[in-house]
């Protein structure tokens, strides 16, 4: 039994051991270019969650990892087969109910560990502020690579590119599609520009229709990916997010929390 993973933990343990922090991983089920599995996002959420919670546990944090939510918001992939969608309002309701369950169990510190760009969770934090006894924190894991991304990876990442491919090569290599010569069964992740310069330059935004944006759902070139880059990425996440969990677990809840 790994006591930092709720699915493996039993009642004999939980009734006598109080957790300070719960980590809820958020994933998705959607196509990832031609070479990565549909479950890439929830594999990432689960594997990163396990690693950061283990590291924090060994540093004395009273942290528990919840089962990953394997579905996310896919409204911009509706034209693609088996992109399994939860509308934002549905996802918010699910997370709200789970936060209520945690608060009822006495857990007042919750980290949402998000691995899917379509899950825009910040509005939920605003909505629940003052409505729950739990304090919510959000980590989009790819944002936790800020400042070191360019030291590890060569190409910008949006979806199924170098970063995600490197991660899967490191931790689930048997699920990465390869040709007989060992090369990835992937295109180069080129994306189409819209007809509006304001959108292309990023100061006007849209919900991008993925079947028009991409050729095979990939956005970002995966071909420079290596397993070693995936392991370097995990090391950064364990150090940064794992340490945050230790600090969060040790922080006293008072009238000024989190300040």
PEBELGI-V95150 format. One record per pair of residues at least 24 apart in sequence whose C-alpha atoms are under 8 Angstrom apart, sorted by the first residue. I is the first residue (numbers start at 1). GAP is how many residues later the second one is. D is the distance in whole Angstrom. If there is no record, write none. Layout:
i/gap/d
I/GAP/D
I/GAP/D
This chain:
i/gap/d
3/61/7
4/46/8
4/49/6
4/50/6
4/53/7
4/58/8
4/59/6
4/60/4
4/61/6
5/45/7
5/59/6
5/60/5
5/61/7
6/58/6
6/59/6
6/60/6
6/61/7
7/59/7
7/60/7
18/44/7
19/43/5
19/44/6
19/45/7
19/88/7
20/41/8
20/42/5
20/43/6
20/87/6
20/88/7
20/89/6
20/229/5
21/41/6
21/42/5
21/43/6
21/86/6
21/87/7
21/88/5
21/89/6
21/90/7
21/224/7
21/227/7
21/228/6
22/41/6
22/42/5
22/43/6
22/44/7
22/80/8
22/85/7
22/87/6
22/88/5
22/89/6
23/26/7
23/40/7
23/41/6
23/42/5
23/43/6
23/87/6
23/88/5
23/89/6
23/90/7
24/41/6
24/42/5
24/43/7
24/44/6
24/45/8
24/86/7
24/87/6
24/88/5
24/89/6
25/24/7
25/40/8
25/41/7
25/42/7
25/43/5
25/44/6
25/87/6
25/88/5
25/89/6
25/90/8
26/42/6
26/43/5
26/44/7
26/45/8
26/46/7
26/86/7
26/87/6
26/88/5
26/89/6
26/90/7
26/93/8
27/41/7
27/42/6
27/43/5
27/44/6
27/45/6
27/87/6
27/88/5
27/89/6
28/41/8
28/42/5
28/43/4
28/44/4
28/45/7
28/56/8
28/87/8
28/88/6
29/41/6
29/42/6
29/43/7
29/53/8
29/54/6
29/55/6
30/44/8
30/52/7
30/53/4
30/54/6
31/49/8
31/51/8
31/52/7
31/186/6
32/127/7
32/128/5
32/185/6
32/186/6
33/127/6
33/153/6
33/154/7
33/156/7
33/183/5
33/184/5
33/185/4
33/186/8
34/143/7
34/151/6
34/152/5
34/153/7
34/182/6
34/183/8
34/184/8
35/141/6
35/142/4
35/143/7
35/149/6
35/150/5
35/151/5
36/124/7
36/129/7
36/132/8
36/139/7
36/140/5
36/141/6
37/138/6
37/139/7
39/31/8
40/124/8
40/128/8
41/29/8
41/74/5
41/75/6
42/26/7
42/27/7
42/28/5
42/73/7
44/71/6
44/123/8
45/68/7
45/69/7
45/70/5
48/186/7
48/189/8
48/190/8
49/64/7
51/187/6
52/185/7
52/186/5
52/187/8
52/189/6
52/190/4
52/193/8
53/189/6
53/192/8
55/183/7
55/187/6
56/186/5
56/187/7
56/189/6
56/190/5
57/189/8
59/187/7
60/186/7
61/184/7
61/185/5
61/188/5
61/189/7
62/187/6
63/182/7
63/186/7
72/44/7
72/46/7
72/47/6
73/45/5
73/46/6
74/44/7
76/131/6
76/132/6
76/133/5
76/134/6
77/132/7
77/133/5
77/134/7
79/131/8
79/132/6
80/131/7
88/31/7
88/32/8
92/29/8
92/32/6
96/32/8
99/35/7
100/32/7
102/32/8
103/29/8
103/30/6
103/31/6
107/27/7
108/25/6
108/26/4
108/27/6
109/25/6
109/26/5
109/27/6
109/28/8
109/139/8
109/140/8
110/24/7
110/25/6
110/26/5
110/27/6
111/25/6
111/26/5
111/27/6
111/28/7
112/24/7
112/25/6
112/26/5
112/27/6
113/25/6
113/26/5
113/27/6
113/28/7
114/24/7
114/25/6
114/26/5
114/27/6
115/25/6
115/26/6
115/27/7
116/24/8
141/96/7
144/93/7
144/96/7
144/97/7
145/88/8
145/91/7
145/92/7
152/77/6
152/80/7
152/81/7
153/72/8
153/76/7
154/70/7
155/65/7
155/66/7
155/69/8
156/64/6
156/65/8
157/62/7
157/63/5
157/64/8
158/61/5
158/62/6
159/58/8
159/59/6
159/60/5
159/61/6
160/29/8
160/58/5
160/59/6
160/60/7
160/61/8
160/62/7
161/28/7
161/57/7
161/58/6
161/59/4
161/60/5
161/61/4
161/62/8
161/64/8
162/58/7
162/59/6
162/60/4
162/61/7
162/62/6
162/63/5
163/59/7
163/62/7
163/66/8
163/67/7
164/66/8
165/57/6
165/60/6
165/61/8
165/65/8
166/59/5
166/60/5
166/61/5
166/62/7
166/63/6
166/64/4
167/60/7
167/62/7
167/63/4
167/64/7
167/66/8
167/67/8
168/59/8
168/62/7
169/56/8
169/57/7
169/58/5
169/61/7
170/56/8
170/57/4
170/58/7
170/60/5
170/61/6
171/56/8
171/59/8
184/39/7
186/36/8
187/29/7
187/31/7
187/34/8
188/30/8
188/32/7
188/33/5
188/34/7
188/35/7
189/25/7
189/26/7
189/27/8
189/28/8
189/29/5
189/30/4
189/31/5
189/32/5
189/33/7
190/24/7
190/25/7
190/28/7
190/29/6
190/30/6
190/31/7
191/24/7
191/27/8
191/28/6
191/29/8
